[in-house]
């Protein structure tokens, strides 16, 4: 990079991506400019910018050396980090900075031991900026834009428009088809088509026809759609979400899109457990048979997570030194096991017909009081361990990220009691790249699927069980079902707001996906009831939408999840990107890989292949 003292020009090239002829031309151009009458001094070119990066060039016109420090405004009470040192007397120095969040920067003088200037600014992706440090009446730092930044959100807007058009086609086309099927003229022709247990819309057109065979039980389309929607978003964010920060996990406290999907999946597990086990109990399946099936499914999920999804074949032979013991499927399997035991031993096979009692309006809660007692005890255990257990060299009840947060006072206290318990049980066999590592500069391994978080995962699944009980108790009374869903959403939403004080970092218990904090579980429970209620209204109640395309991966969730985890980093699902200076290719790759798995799920659905455990 070269900066002329008079014009402030900035030149950059990346030799790694240039052809030899173009590299020679660029070198000659820089040589001519360096020896021209402008008198600028030449420095080595900096590396090419990638997504979410900007280039800052600091011009020091003072007679003393200065140092530039920075911190992200998203980083809670973080220590300022050194960015660059700028020599005196019209020297300059450059550095790349992140454009994800607003940065606070300050220029300090070691000679004076004072801060010369400070500012906060969010820089644009791909932009080149100059900061002039000079003496007028007082020392000032003025900004200039040398190269305008890219529109980082243009790829997202284009993709959103295309997806909206596609979604409209998925909704409108089946609706028009169903409307045509209601016509008497083509009624017979429509009813000759194949009938599916999941998509039972064709049955609406054939209701007048006599049916001598026993009707097969239909699936709850809203539940399959919700599961498929959650899984589709999960695949998208696992492919990188186009490189946008809000499609990746939050650094510590707070919520992003990536933080929503796994709690939704756990919620669906709870709902499915109630509906499936009650159906099997009504068919006469014994408790011993249920326990065998539950145990088998749990073992398979645990082994899938432990043996196949722990590492990639690209990593080489498995090493016990870095083997991760916790994991996503391990947590889902254990959560399913506990919820199934609750429903097996303390569930209701049939709705009891009793005289009027004051608690009849809340009988879907009162009749399951043993389950509630166990869940309350589990949550009490989580609160006591998290807030009261002493952790060596850490404050009791610490919920921070450690590292450089909290003014750097607790660098090795990542996760507080949760991190301490996991390290005591698993040693270093945990996730080594937690989401807080980059921003908070943490050094301790921390697993977001650890032991204490699994307790609250069970609580989250139990909320899903309440949704299943509501559907059973108020079967045929759709207004009551939607009303109960709304009541639960309001209660959980208010509770989450109180615990978090409606702030990201300043609440009693912040919303935190890494810890699966109580406020996080309540917030996700609120969203889950609202989403399931909305999908129930649209698909099962009104019949406006059949759930396509989400219903397809929703009915093959294990296949899609395991498949994308094992094959997701191989062609044609992904490839080595060449255009890394913007989000275009990354977003296309994320959408392409996700669309391929939805297409695979659709083809399996047409072949009536459903992977079950």
C-alpha positions in Angstrom: 0.0 0.0 0.0 1.2 3.5 -0.8 0.0 6.8 0.6 1.0 10.0 -1.1 1.6 12.8 1.5 -0.3 15.3 -0.6 -3.2 13.3 -2.1 -3.8 10.6 0.4 -4.1 7.9 -2.3 -4.4 4.3 -1.3 -3.4 1.4 -3.6 -3.8 -2.3 -2.8 -3.3 -5.6 -4.5 -3.2 -9.2 -3.6 -0.5 -11.2 -5.2 -2.0 -14.5 -4.2 -5.0 -14.1 -6.6 -3.3 -12.3 -9.5 -2.0 -13.7 -12.8 1.8 -13.1 -13.3 1.1 -10.6 -16.2 -1.3 -8.5 -14.0 1.0 -8.7 -11.1 3.9 -7.3 -13.2 1.7 -4.5 -14.4 0.6 -3.6 -10.9 4.2 -3.6 -9.7 5.3 -1.3 -12.5 2.5 1.1 -11.8 3.4 1.3 -8.2 7.1 1.8 -9.1 6.2 4.7 -11.4 4.0 6.4 -8.9 6.6 6.0 -6.2 9.3 7.7 -8.2 7.0 10.5 -9.6 6.9 14.1 -8.6 4.3 13.5 -5.9 7.1 12.5 -3.5 5.0 9.8 -1.7 6.8 7.0 0.2 5.9 3.4 -0.6 5.0 0.7 1.8 4.2 -3.0 1.2 0.7 -3.8 0.1 -1.7 -5.1 2.7 -3.7 -8.3 2.3 -7.0 -8.4 0.3 -10.1 -7.5 2.3 -12.6 -10.3 2.9 -16.3 -10.1 4.0 -17.1 -7.9 7.0 -13.7 -6.1 6.8 -12.7 -2.5 6.1 -9.2 -1.0 5.7 -8.2 1.9 8.0 -5.1 3.9 7.3 -3.8 6.2 10.1 -1.8 9.2 9.1 0.3 10.7 11.9 1.3 14.3 11.4 2.4 14.7 15.0 6.0 14.7 16.1 5.4 11.8 18.5 4.5 8.2 18.1 0.9 7.2 18.8 -0.9 3.9 19.4 -4.4 3.1 18.3 -6.6 0.8 20.4 -10.1 -0.5 19.8 -13.0 -2.3 21.3 -16.3 -3.6 19.9 -19.5 -2.0 21.4 -21.0 -5.5 21.4 -18.3 -6.7 23.7 -19.5 -6.2 27.3 -17.1 -4.1 29.4 -14.1 -5.3 27.3 -10.5 -4.2 27.6 -9.3 -2.1 24.7 -7.1 -4.1 22.3 -4.1 -2.8 20.5 -4.7 -2.2 16.8 -1.7 -0.4 15.3 1.3 1.8 16.2 2.0 4.8 14.0 5.4 6.4 13.8 5.7 10.2 13.9 6.4 12.9 11.3 3.9 12.1 8.5 4.1 8.3 8.8 1.2 6.0 8.2 0.1 2.5 9.2 -2.9 0.4 8.1 -5.0 -2.2 9.7 -8.1 -4.2 8.8 -11.1 -3.9 11.2 -14.4 -5.7 11.5 -17.5 -4.2 10.1 -20.0 -6.4 12.0 -20.5 -4.0 14.9 -19.8 -0.5 15.9 -16.2 0.0 17.1 -14.9 2.5 19.7 -11.4 3.6 19.0 -8.9 5.8 20.8 -5.5 7.2 20.0 -3.1 7.3 22.8 0.3 8.9 23.3 2.9 7.0 25.3 4.9 10.2 25.8 2.1 12.1 27.4 0.4 9.0 28.8 -2.9 10.4 27.7 -5.8 9.7 25.2 -5.5 12.1 22.3 -8.9 11.4 20.7 -11.7 8.8 20.8 -14.6 8.0 18.5 -17.2 5.4 17.8 -18.1 4.4 14.2 -19.5 1.4 12.2 -17.4 1.0 9.1 -18.7 -0.3 5.8 -17.7 -3.6 4.3 -14.9 -3.2 1.7 -14.4 0.5 2.5 -11.1 2.2 2.7 -10.8 5.0 5.3 -8.1 7.4 6.3 -7.8 8.9 9.8 -5.6 12.0 9.9 -4.1 12.6 13.4 -2.9 16.2 13.4 -2.5 19.3 15.5 -4.8 22.3 14.9 -5.7 24.3 17.9 -5.9 21.0 19.7 -5.1 17.4 18.5 -7.8 16.1 16.3 -8.6 12.9 14.4 -10.5 13.5 11.1 -11.9 10.8 8.8 -11.8 10.6 5.0 -13.3 7.9 2.8 -10.7 6.8 0.2 -12.9 4.1 -1.3 -16.6 3.8 -0.8 -17.8 0.6 1.0 -19.9 -2.1 -0.7 -23.5 -2.6 0.0 -23.1 -5.7 2.2 -26.9 -6.3 2.3 -27.6 -6.2 -1.4 -27.0 -10.0 -1.8 -29.4 -10.6 1.1 -32.1 -8.3 -0.4 -31.9 -10.0 -3.8 -32.0 -13.5 -2.2 -35.0 -12.5 0.0 -36.9 -11.2 -3.1 -36.2 -14.5 -5.0 -37.2 -16.6 -2.0 -40.4 -14.6 -1.5 -41.4 -15.2 -5.1 -40.6 -18.9 -4.7 -42.6 -19.1 -1.5 -45.5 -17.3 -3.1 -45.6 -20.0 -5.8 -45.5 -22.8 -3.2 -48.5 -21.2 -1.4 -50.5 -20.0 -4.4 -50.2 -23.1 -6.7 -51.5 -25.7 -4.2 -54.3 -23.3 -3.2 -55.4 -22.8 -6.8 -55.3 -26.6 -7.3 -57.4 -27.2 -4.2 -59.9 -24.6 -5.4 -60.2 -26.3 -8.7 -60.8 -29.7 -6.9 -63.9 -28.3 -5.2 -65.5 -27.9 -8.6 -68.1 -30.6 -9.3 -66.8 -30.8 -12.9 -63.4 -32.1 -12.0 -64.2 -33.5 -8.6 -64.0 -37.1 -9.7 -60.7 -36.5 -11.5 -59.0 -35.0 -8.5 -60.2 -37.8 -6.1 -58.4 -40.3 -8.2 -55.0 -39.0 -7.2 -52.9 -40.6 -4.5 -53.7 -39.8 -0.9 -51.0 -39.1 1.6 -51.3 -39.4 5.3 -49.4 -36.1 5.8 -51.0 -34.0 3.1 -54.7 -34.8 3.5 -56.0 -31.8 1.6 -57.4 -33.9 -1.2 -59.7 -35.4 1.3 -61.6 -32.1 1.6 -62.7 -32.5 -2.0 -63.9 -36.1 -1.4 -65.7 -35.7 1.9 -69.1 -36.4 0.3 -68.0 -39.7 -1.1 -68.8 -42.7 1.1 -65.8 -44.4 2.7 -66.3 -48.0 3.8 -62.7 -48.5 5.0 -61.4 -47.3 8.3 -59.8 -43.9 8.1 -56.1 -43.7 8.8 -55.0 -41.2 11.4 -53.6 -38.1 9.8 -50.4 -36.4 11.0 -50.3 -32.9 12.4 -49.1 -30.9 9.4 -48.2 -27.9 11.5 -45.8 -30.0 13.6 -44.1 -31.5 10.6 -43.9 -28.0 9.0 -42.5 -26.4 12.1 -39.9 -29.2 12.4 -38.9 -28.8 8.7 -38.7 -25.0 9.0 -36.4 -25.3 12.0 -34.3 -27.9 10.3 -34.0 -25.9 7.1 -32.9 -22.8 9.0 -30.4 -25.0 10.9 -28.9 -26.3 7.7 -28.6 -22.8 6.3 -26.9 -21.3 9.3 -24.6 -24.4 9.6 -23.5 -23.7 6.0 -22.4 -20.2 7.2 -25.6 -18.2 6.6 -23.9 -16.3 3.8 -21.3 -15.0 6.2 -23.7 -12.5 7.9 -23.2 -12.2 11.6 -26.9 -12.4 12.5 -27.0 -15.8 10.9 -24.3 -17.0 13.2 -24.4 -17.6 16.9 -24.2 -14.6 19.2 -20.7 -14.0 20.7 -22.2 -14.4 24.2 -25.4 -12.8 25.4 -28.2 -11.8 23.0 -30.0 -13.6 20.1 -29.3 -14.2 16.5 -31.2 -16.3 14.0 -28.8 -19.2 14.6 -29.7 -19.2 18.3 -33.4 -19.8 17.6 -33.4 -23.1 15.7 -32.2 -25.7 18.3 -34.7 -24.7 21.0 -37.4 -24.9 18.4 -36.3 -28.4 17.6 -36.3 -29.4 21.3 -39.8 -27.9 21.7 -41.0 -30.1 18.8 -39.5 -33.2 20.4 -41.6 -32.5 23.5 -44.8 -32.1 21.5 -44.0 -35.2 19.4 -43.3 -37.3 22.5 -46.8 -36.6 24.0 -48.7 -37.2 20.7 -46.7 -40.4 19.8 -46.6 -42.1 23.2 -50.3 -41.4 23.9 -51.1 -42.9 20.5 -49.0 -46.0 21.2 -50.5 -46.4 24.7 -54.0 -46.2 23.3 -53.1 -49.0 20.9 -52.2 -51.2 23.8 -48.4 -50.9 23.8 -47.2 -52.0 27.2 -44.9 -49.8 29.3 -42.1 -52.3 28.9 -42.3 -52.1 25.2 -42.3 -48.3 25.4 -39.2 -48.4 27.5 -37.4 -50.6 25.0 -38.3 -48.4 22.1 -37.3 -45.2 24.1 -34.0 -46.7 25.1 -33.2 -47.9 21.6 -33.9 -44.5 20.1 -31.8 -42.8 22.7 -28.8 -45.1 22.2 -28.9 -44.6 18.5 -29.1 -40.8 18.8 -26.2 -40.8 21.2 -24.1 -43.1 19.1 -24.8 -41.1 15.9 -23.7 -37.9 17.7 -20.7 -39.4 19.4 -19.3 -41.5 16.6 -20.2 -39.8 13.3 -20.7 -36.1 14.0 -17.8 -35.6 16.4 -15.3 -35.1 13.6 -14.9 -34.9 9.9 -13.0 -37.4 7.8 -10.9 -34.5 6.7 -9.5 -34.4 10.2 -7.7 -37.7 9.8 -7.8 -40.6 12.3 -9.8 -40.0 15.5 -7.8 -38.8 18.4 -8.9 -39.2 22.0 -7.0 -36.0 22.9 -9.6 -33.8 21.0 -12.7 -36.0 21.0 -15.7 -34.0 21.9 -18.0 -35.8 24.4 -21.0 -33.5 24.4 -22.8 -32.7 21.2 -26.1 -31.7 19.6 -27.5 -35.2 19.0 -26.3 -36.3 22.4 -28.3 -33.5 24.0 -31.3 -34.2 21.8 -31.1 -37.9 22.6 -30.8 -37.4 26.4 -33.6 -34.8 26.4 -35.9 -37.2 24.4 -35.1 -39.9 26.9 -36.1 -37.9 30.0 -39.2 -36.4 28.4 -40.3 -39.9 27.3 -39.9 -41.3 30.8 -42.0 -38.5 32.1 -44.7 -39.2 29.7 -44.5 -43.0 30.1 -44.8 -43.1 33.9 -46.8 -40.0 34.6 -48.8 -39.4 31.4 -52.5 -39.8 30.9 -53.7 -42.5 28.5 -57.2 -41.0 28.3 -58.7 -37.8 29.4 -60.6 -38.4 32.6 -64.3 -37.5 32.7 -65.0 -36.0 36.1 -67.5 -33.7 37.7 -66.8 -30.0 37.6 -63.8 -28.8 39.6 -62.3 -25.3 39.9 -59.2 -26.5 38.2 -60.9 -27.9 35.1 -59.8 -25.0 33.0 -56.2 -25.9 33.8 -56.6 -29.7 33.9 -53.9 -30.1 31.2 -51.5 -28.8 33.9 -53.0 -30.1 37.1 -53.4 -33.7 36.0 -49.6 -33.9 35.3 -48.5 -32.6 38.7 -45.7 -35.3 39.1 -44.1 -34.1 35.8 -44.3 -30.5 37.0 -42.7 -31.4 40.3 -39.8 -33.1 38.6 -39.3 -30.1 36.2 -39.4 -27.6 39.1 -36.8 -29.7 41.0 -34.5 -29.8 37.9 -34.8 -26.0 37.4 -34.1 -25.4 41.0 -31.0 -27.6 40.7 -29.9 -25.5 37.7 -30.4 -22.2 39.6 -28.6 -23.4 42.7 -25.6 -24.7 40.8 -25.4 -21.8 38.4 -25.9 -19.0 41.0 -24.7 -20.4 44.2 -21.9 -23.0 43.6 -18.4 -21.6 44.3 -16.0 -21.7 41.3 -12.3 -21.3 42.0 -10.9 -17.9 41.1 -14.3 -16.7 39.9 -17.1 -14.8 41.5 -20.1 -16.9 42.6 -22.9 -16.7 40.1 -20.7 -15.4 37.3 -22.5 -15.7 33.9 -20.0 -13.8 31.7 -17.7 -14.9 28.9 -14.4 -14.4 30.7 -11.5 -13.4 28.5 -11.3 -9.6 28.0 -14.8 -9.0 29.2 -15.6 -7.5 32.6 -12.5 -5.3 32.3 -10.4 -8.5 32.0 -10.8 -9.4 35.7 -12.0 -13.0 35.1 -10.1 -14.3 32.0 -10.5 -18.0 32.9 -14.1 -17.9 34.1 -15.9 -18.6 30.8 -19.4 -19.7 31.6 -18.9 -19.6 35.3 -20.3 -22.8 37.0 -21.4 -24.3 33.7 -17.9 -24.2 32.3 -16.5 -25.5 35.6 -18.8 -28.5 35.8 -18.1 -29.5 32.2 -14.4 -29.2 32.6 -14.6 -31.3 35.8 -16.6 -34.0 34.0 -15.1 -34.0 30.5 -11.7 -32.3 30.9 -10.6 -30.8 27.6 -12.9 -33.1 25.5 -15.3 -30.2 24.8 -15.9 -27.7 22.0 -12.7 -25.8 21.5 -14.1 -22.9 19.3 -17.0 -21.4 21.3 -18.7 -18.4 19.8 -17.1 -16.1 22.4 -13.5 -17.0 21.4 -13.1 -14.4 18.6 -14.6 -11.4 20.2 -13.7 -12.0 23.9 -10.3 -13.7 23.3 -11.2 -16.6 25.6 -8.7 -19.4 26.1 -10.8 -21.9 27.9 -12.8 -24.6 26.0 -16.5 -24.2 26.5 -19.3 -26.5 25.2 -22.7 -25.0 24.5 -24.1 -28.5 24.8 -22.8 -29.0 28.3 -24.4 -30.6 31.4 -26.2 -27.6 33.0 -27.5 -26.5 29.6 -29.0 -29.9 29.1 -31.1 -29.5 32.2 -32.7 -26.4 30.7 -33.0 -28.3 27.4 -35.3 -30.7 29.2 -37.3 -27.7 30.5 -37.6 -26.4 27.0 -38.8 -29.8 25.8 -41.3 -29.9 28.6 -42.8 -26.7 27.3 -43.3 -28.5 24.0 -45.0 -31.3 25.9 -47.5 -28.7 27.2 -48.3 -27.9 23.6 -49.0 -31.5 22.9 -51.3 -31.8 25.9 -53.2 -28.8 24.8 -53.8 -30.3 21.3 -55.0 -33.5 22.9 -57.2 -32.0 25.6 -58.9 -29.5 23.3 -59.1 -31.6 20.2 -61.6 -30.2 17.8 -61.7 -26.8 19.7 -59.3 -24.8 17.6 -60.1 -21.5 19.3 -59.2 -23.0 22.7 -56.0 -24.4 21.3 -54.9 -21.1 19.9 -56.0 -19.3 23.0 -53.9 -21.6 25.2 -50.9 -21.2 23.0 -51.2 -17.4 23.2 -51.5 -17.5 27.0 -48.4 -19.6 27.3 -46.5 -17.3 24.9 -47.5 -14.2 27.0 -46.5 -15.8 30.3 -43.2 -17.0 29.0 -42.5 -13.7 27.2 -43.1 -11.6 30.3 -41.0 -13.9 32.4 -38.1 -13.6 30.0 -38.4 -9.8 29.9 -38.3 -9.6 33.7 -35.3 -11.9 34.0 -33.4 -10.1 31.3 -34.7 -6.6 32.1 -35.2 -6.3 28.3 -31.5 -5.7 27.9 -28.7 -7.8 26.4 -26.2 -7.8 29.2 -27.8 -6.0 32.2 -30.5 -8.4 33.4 -30.7 -10.7 36.4 -30.2 -13.7 34.0 -29.3 -12.6 30.5 -30.6 -14.3 27.4 -27.7 -16.6 26.5 -27.7 -19.6 24.1 -24.3 -20.8 25.2 -25.5 -21.3 28.8 -29.1 -22.1 27.8 -30.0 -19.7 30.5 -33.5 -19.7 32.1 -34.4 -16.4 30.3 -33.3 -17.9 27.0 -35.5 -20.9 27.5 -38.5 -18.8 28.4 -37.9 -16.5 25.4 -37.6 -19.4 23.1 -40.7 -21.0 24.6 -42.6 -17.8 23.8 -41.5 -17.9 20.2 -42.2 -21.6 19.9 -45.8 -21.3 21.0 -46.4 -18.4 18.7 -44.8 -20.1 15.7 -46.6 -23.4 16.3 -49.8 -21.6 16.9 -49.4 -19.6 13.7 -48.6 -22.7 11.6 -51.5 -24.6 13.2 -53.9 -21.9 12.2 -52.6 -21.7 8.6 -52.2 -25.4 7.9 -54.4 -27.5 10.1 -57.2 -25.1 10.9 -57.7 -23.0 7.8 -56.0 -25.2 5.2 -54.4 -22.2 3.5 -51.0 -23.9 3.2 -49.9 -27.5 3.1 -46.4 -26.8 4.6 -44.4 -27.1 1.4 -41.4 -27.2 1.1 -40.7 -27.5 4.9 -42.9 -30.5 5.4 -40.5 -32.7 3.4 -37.3 -32.2 5.5 -39.7 -32.2 8.6 -40.6 -35.8 7.9 -37.0 -36.9 7.3 -35.3 -34.8 9.9 -32.7 -37.4 11.1 -31.7 -38.2 7.5 -31.3 -34.5 6.6 -29.5 -33.5 9.8 -27.0 -36.4 9.8 -26.6 -36.1 6.0 -25.8 -32.4 5.9 -23.4 -32.8 8.9 -21.4 -35.6 7.2 -21.5 -34.5 3.6 -22.1 -30.8 3.9 -18.5 -29.8 3.2 -18.2 -31.8 0.0 -19.2 -30.9 -3.5 -21.9 -30.3 -4.7 -23.1 -29.0 -1.3 -20.2 -26.6 -0.9 -16.9 -25.7 -2.6 -13.8 -23.6 -2.0 -14.9 -20.0 -2.5 -12.9 -17.7 -4.7 -14.8 -14.4 -4.3 -14.4 -13.7 -0.6 -14.5 -9.9 -0.7 -18.3 -9.9 -0.6 -21.2 -12.0 0.5 -22.5 -13.0 -3.0 -20.8 -16.3 -3.4 -21.0 -17.3 0.3 -24.8 -16.6 0.4 -25.3 -18.5 -2.9 -23.4 -21.4 -1.5 -25.4 -21.5 1.7 -28.7 -21.3 -0.1 -27.6 -23.8 -2.7 -26.6 -26.4 -0.1 -29.8 -25.9 1.9 -32.0 -26.1 -1.3 -30.3 -29.4 -2.3 -31.2 -31.0 1.1 -34.8 -29.8 0.8 -34.9 -31.3 -2.8 -33.4 -34.6 -1.5 -36.1 -34.7 1.3 -38.8 -34.0 -1.4 -37.5 -36.9 -3.5 -37.5 -39.2 -0.5 -41.0 -38.1 0.3 -42.2 -38.9 -3.2 -40.6 -42.4 -2.8 -42.2 -42.7 0.6 -38.8 -43.3 2.2 -38.7 -42.0 5.8 -35.7 -42.8 8.0 -37.0 -43.7 11.5 -35.1 -44.8 14.6 
